[in-house]
Amino acid sequence: QGYSFVAGSDNACYEKYLIFRPDATAAAGEKSGDGTAGEYSKESSAERGGRVFSVKAEPFVRKDVEGNLPDQANVGMTGFCVLIGGEDLPPGAYQVGVMARDKCSGQKLYTWTNRYLTC
């Protein structure tokens, strides 16, 4: 579970997805010494068939975020939770991101996090 908000927008208008892109450095065995993945390479991901996967997140009210960001519209509705099943992702290492899709216009906004998932 987590939260993601769109600054300056009515956050009630967005549905959230967790997105996953193949981590090219993990696939090549190029982990850095501290165990974190190295820099993402678009070319190496494309060579591996760099498909981006998505899993729809369920809305989750976040009262704590409302208190921390009182100037944002409907920011309490920015929480989400996701359960990832074995059928959602093929085995591999992935960088995790969040996509927000505007339910009115269809516009999609996304960001990549510094989090990784191996399955």
Solvent accessible surface area in square Angstrom, and as a share of the most:
residue,aa,sasa,rsa
1,Q,149,0.66
2,G,17,0.16
3,Y,100,0.38
4,S,25,0.16
5,F,73,0.30
6,V,23,0.13
7,A,74,0.57
8,G,75,0.72
9,S,34,0.22
10,D,58,0.30
11,N,2,0.01
12,A,29,0.22
13,C,38,0.23
14,Y,24,0.09
15,E,35,0.16
16,K,12,0.05
17,Y,38,0.15
18,L,24,0.12
19,I,9,0.05
20,F,1,0.00
21,R,33,0.12
22,P,10,0.06
23,D,2,0.01
24,A,5,0.04
25,T,12,0.07
26,A,23,0.18
27,A,55,0.43
28,A,64,0.50
29,G,62,0.60
30,E,104,0.47
31,K,92,0.39
32,S,51,0.33
33,G,92,0.89
34,D,113,0.59
35,G,54,0.52
36,T,76,0.44
37,A,15,0.12
38,G,29,0.28
39,E,156,0.70
40,Y,53,0.20
41,S,40,0.26
42,K,152,0.65
43,E,126,0.57
44,S,37,0.24
45,S,3,0.02
46,A,73,0.57
47,E,146,0.65
48,R,113,0.41
49,G,53,0.51
50,G,25,0.24
51,R,155,0.56
52,V,76,0.44
53,F,26,0.11
54,S,65,0.42
55,V,18,0.10
56,K,105,0.44
57,A,3,0.02
58,E,105,0.47
59,P,110,0.69
60,F,79,0.33
61,V,94,0.54
62,R,43,0.16
63,K,145,0.62
64,D,75,0.39
65,V,3,0.02
66,E,70,0.31
67,G,61,0.58
68,N,114,0.58
69,L,45,0.22
70,P,111,0.70
71,D,115,0.59
72,Q,36,0.16
73,A,50,0.39
74,N,73,0.37
75,V,5,0.03
76,G,1,0.01
77,M,104,0.46
78,T,0,0.00
79,G,2,0.02
80,F,13,0.05
81,C,46,0.28
82,V,29,0.16
83,L,171,0.85
84,I,69,0.35
85,G,28,0.27
86,G,76,0.74
87,E,152,0.68
88,D,47,0.24
89,L,11,0.05
90,P,62,0.39
91,P,120,0.75
92,G,24,0.23
93,A,17,0.13
94,Y,9,0.03
95,Q,17,0.08
96,V,21,0.12
97,G,0,0.00
98,V,16,0.09
99,M,29,0.13
100,A,5,0.04
101,R,71,0.26
102,D,21,0.11
103,K,110,0.47
104,C,112,0.67
105,S,85,0.55
106,G,30,0.29
107,Q,101,0.45
108,K,119,0.51
109,L,65,0.32
110,Y,142,0.54
111,T,77,0.45
112,W,59,0.21
113,T,43,0.25
114,N,126,0.64
115,R,168,0.61
116,Y,79,0.30
117,L,56,0.28
118,T,106,0.62
119,C,74,0.44
